[in-house]
């Protein structure tokens, strides 16, 4: 079978044995569509159709890559398309077989990212191209926040730093939050208009006004609920205002106000003194409340545990968390093999289904977070119920696939972000359970498989849950999600890396995915996330973002011998903590622990650490009640902070031990000052 094409010269195809009369008449070249005599016309058409499909798929992949790759790279790819007749060769460059295969092309590719001259490895570059939602291009440079320079470089006058340490304010309720300025303003509007009719004296004996309670609760609803989600807010407020007890209780109100008053203290320092009153009231009520399993009780004891943890009382936090988990097991929310499934709650009212899903996933997420900080094992049995903001496809309890998938039809951004937290804690629970019960003796394939699931999760993010440009900042809860995302990645690969290779990894060798390269890439993303969070403009800050500060501070201490920027990033983390000493007493303890890690590594002398501590305490001094409480509860079974050392030596990695050593070192230096 042949076809003709209109040409002025008559030529014969390689396979044309006889000249076709029609071709001669038209003065056209004779062409055959079959490869040889054995191929029929049908076979030839199938072959051409297959070739066209492959070409279409290749071009579609190229277009998708152009949509999501860094802008500088996309412009260069478009220029290459204009100068080549083979678009598939450009696709190979995008996929990495050219750019990542030849040293000269790799150098060109890295230079294209003019803002990312510090790319550390081929692995990092590939992640930035293929997974831009998880590894966006960065512009992380110390001069972004020059205000800290006066603490790092004495040659810079303090006046140059003064204005940079105060952060801009935004009206409360804007949907974002950040570090508060020294004189923050507060919008009187509440998160829910029903709170205007709140009668708080019905629920608590702690002497506060209705306005105080409404503001404190509003802070929780807008700042912490998207992350914790331990109860259904609409149902809670409905009963709170109507004085009903289906989804509200005096215990839950007291525990919630103990928790939210801590955050409220960022803008109202007097609120710190109320925290302890609410904690005491909640503890008294819990003695009776724990005798009857209920959703308000399991939510309240979770919040009470978090409140004590932020206050530095790790012993109480652990006790209440364990009691809450045991209640969750009795309610079959998670933690047992026979966990509730969707068919088990189908007969419940719609309201109760919503409430039970919230409690199941909220308490489970918190238990996994606790396991992360306290280096203990989470549950083997996560919830099987549908996650708010997502849906569950659970096949078998032994199935290791991620069970939390998200529905694009859910237009509630807070619901979607909570669903993402459920996903990441579900994956992390599997990882921590496996690591903690095997002594971290697992194959690299296991770590890479879980890492792949995190990348798939990031690739499927909808726009409202991604990190945007600096002039379109996302809500704080979105940044917190990305912070935990990279903290999870770091913890996945930490056991596979020798301690001396934990940070500052640089390699441009083409190889299989390198734990060192992935680890280093996520550390750098956390540095950028710290800047992004500090750039947010609202008076209230979320307490959970400090995970980035702990991980980055620990990472920079590994670099102090060769990285001139280590001191900048380390002090950046310390001074970020300082803003919240009044609200969260444990933050001061964390700073002392980090300073002791710096002394142990040789990065700081004891005298330097003592002077930094004095400066931080002077700037962040709180009221007398907070200071007395911090002294009363300090060093009570606090969590791990040196996560590298915790792999082999948990006792010396704990915050308790580090604080004790810090005090011994600084007291000794103080008494021996000036003695040769």
HUHUPE-V92246 format. One line per field, one symbol per residue. phi: phi as a letter, one per 20 degrees, with the letter a starting at -180 (. if undefined). psi: psi as a letter, one per 20 degrees, with the letter a starting at -180 (. if undefined). A space follows every 50 residues. Layout:
# HUHUPE-V92246
phi=???
psi=???
This chain:
# HUHUPE-V92246
phi=.ccccfcfdecdfgeeecfffffffeldfecdeefbfeeeffffffffff fffffffffffffffffdfggfffffffffffdcecffffgffffofdfe edgfffffffffefecfegeaffffffffecffecffccecgffcfgfff edcffefgffegffeedfdcgfnfncbafeffcfdcfffdfcffffdfdf ffdbeffceffgffffffgffeddgfeelfbefffffgfgfeldcfcbbf ffffffffffffffffdcgfffffgfffffffffffgefffcfbffffff ffffffffffenefffgfffffffffffffemfancfefgdfffdfefff fffffffffgffffgffffffffelceffedffdffegnbcdceebfefe ffedcdeffeeeffffffgffgffffffffffffffecmmecffgfffff ffffffgffefegfddedffecfffgffffgfffgffffgffegfecfgf dfbmfcbdeebfgegfffgfffffffgfffffffffcbfddefeffgfff ffgfffffdffcdfegfgfffgfffffggdgffcffffffffffffffff fnfcegfffffffffffffdfdffffffffffdfldlfefcefffffcbf feeffgfffffffffffffffefnee
psi=prrqqoqipprqqhjohqpphhgghilqpoqpiqgahiprgghgggghgh ghgggghghghgghhhhirqggggggghhhhijqjnhhhhhhggiihghi hpgghgggghhhmhilikpirhggghhhghmhhhmqqqmoqhihnihihh igoiipqhhhighiipqqqqqqjiirrapqrhmqqppiqrhphhihjpnh ihhqipnrrhgggggghhgghhghghgglirogghghghghilrjgkqrh gggggghgghhghhihhnhhhhhhghghggghgghhhhhiioprghghgg hghgghghghijnhggggghghhghhhhghikhriqglqprhhhjhirqh ghggghgggghghgghhhgghghjlrpaqinrqiqpppjaqpnpgqhipj qpioqqpiiojoghgghhhhhgghhgghggggggghjjkjmqqhhgghhh ghhhhgghhjprhijrparhjmprqhhghhghghghhggghgigijpqhi jhqkpppkpoarpphgggghhhghhhghhgggghiqnqhpqphiiihhgg ggghghhijhhioiighghghggghhghijhhgohhhhhgghghhhhggh ijhqqhhghhhggggghghkparhggggghhhiqlnlrrqhnhghihinh giiqhgghgghghgghgghghjpip.
